[in-house]
Amino acid sequence: MESMFQWTYPDFLIEALARHGVAPRPETPPRIVRTFVRDLYLFEIRKLRDRRRVGEIAKGDYVGFVVALRKRYMPLSLTPAQWEEICGPD
């Protein structure tokens, strides 16, 4: 029989995830949520790189776009273990 662990996502993480349309349920493990958000980030960084390659973004402006993107994906600065620690039981 599989136990259903209930995760408690802190408000700051819920708010950051909501900006990307992500709303984890209490039974959703943090590692799965983090992997999903990481995949979204990878999609966006590749899209940004492609825009730079075709000249849509000037070379001198590219770093600013990357920094802004990283700030939007702040939850990825936490390791998977940190996600589990902050979302685990008190």
C-alpha positions as CSV (number, residue, x, y, z in Angstrom):
1,M,0.0,0.0,0.0
2,E,1.4,3.4,-1.0
3,S,1.4,6.1,1.6
4,M,0.2,9.6,0.5
5,F,2.6,12.1,1.9
6,Q,1.2,15.6,2.1
7,W,3.6,18.4,1.2
8,T,3.1,21.9,2.5
9,Y,4.4,24.5,-0.1
10,P,5.3,27.8,1.6
11,D,3.5,31.0,0.4
12,F,6.6,32.4,-1.3
13,L,7.0,29.3,-3.4
14,I,3.3,29.1,-4.2
15,E,3.4,32.7,-5.4
16,A,6.5,32.2,-7.5
17,L,5.1,29.0,-9.1
18,A,1.8,30.7,-9.8
19,R,3.6,33.2,-12.0
20,H,4.3,30.2,-14.3
21,G,0.9,28.7,-14.1
22,V,2.0,26.0,-11.7
23,A,-0.3,25.1,-8.8
24,P,1.0,22.0,-7.0
25,R,-1.3,19.9,-5.0
26,P,-0.4,18.8,-1.5
27,E,0.3,15.2,-2.7
28,T,2.6,16.4,-5.5
29,P,6.2,15.8,-4.6
30,P,8.5,18.9,-4.7
31,R,11.0,17.2,-7.0
32,I,8.3,16.7,-9.7
33,V,7.3,20.3,-9.4
34,R,10.9,21.5,-9.6
35,T,11.6,19.3,-12.6
36,F,8.5,20.8,-14.4
37,V,9.6,24.4,-13.6
38,R,13.1,23.6,-14.7
39,D,11.8,22.3,-18.0
40,L,9.8,25.5,-18.5
41,Y,13.0,27.5,-17.8
42,L,15.0,25.5,-20.3
43,F,12.3,26.1,-22.9
44,E,12.4,29.8,-22.3
45,I,16.2,30.1,-22.2
46,R,16.5,28.2,-25.5
47,K,13.8,30.5,-27.0
48,L,15.8,33.5,-25.7
49,R,19.0,32.1,-27.2
50,D,17.3,31.5,-30.6
51,R,16.0,35.1,-30.5
52,R,19.6,36.3,-29.9
53,R,20.9,34.1,-32.8
54,V,18.5,35.6,-35.3
55,G,19.3,39.1,-34.2
56,E,16.0,39.8,-32.5
57,I,18.0,40.6,-29.3
58,A,21.2,42.6,-29.5
59,K,24.3,40.9,-28.2
60,G,24.8,43.7,-25.6
61,D,21.3,43.3,-24.3
62,Y,21.3,39.5,-24.1
63,V,22.8,39.3,-20.6
64,G,20.1,41.5,-19.2
65,F,17.4,39.3,-20.7
66,V,19.1,36.2,-19.2
67,V,19.3,37.9,-15.7
68,A,15.6,38.9,-15.9
69,L,14.7,35.3,-16.8
70,R,16.7,33.8,-14.0
71,K,15.0,36.2,-11.5
72,R,11.6,35.0,-12.7
73,Y,12.7,31.4,-12.0
74,M,14.1,32.1,-8.5
75,P,12.7,28.8,-7.2
76,L,15.3,27.0,-9.3
77,S,18.1,28.5,-7.1
78,L,17.0,25.9,-4.5
79,T,18.2,22.4,-4.8
80,P,15.8,19.5,-5.0
81,A,16.7,18.6,-1.4
82,Q,16.0,22.1,-0.3
83,W,12.6,22.0,-1.9
84,E,11.8,18.8,0.0
85,E,13.1,20.4,3.3
86,I,11.0,23.5,3.0
87,C,7.9,21.7,1.8
88,G,8.2,18.8,4.3
89,P,6.6,18.4,7.7
90,D,7.3,21.1,10.3
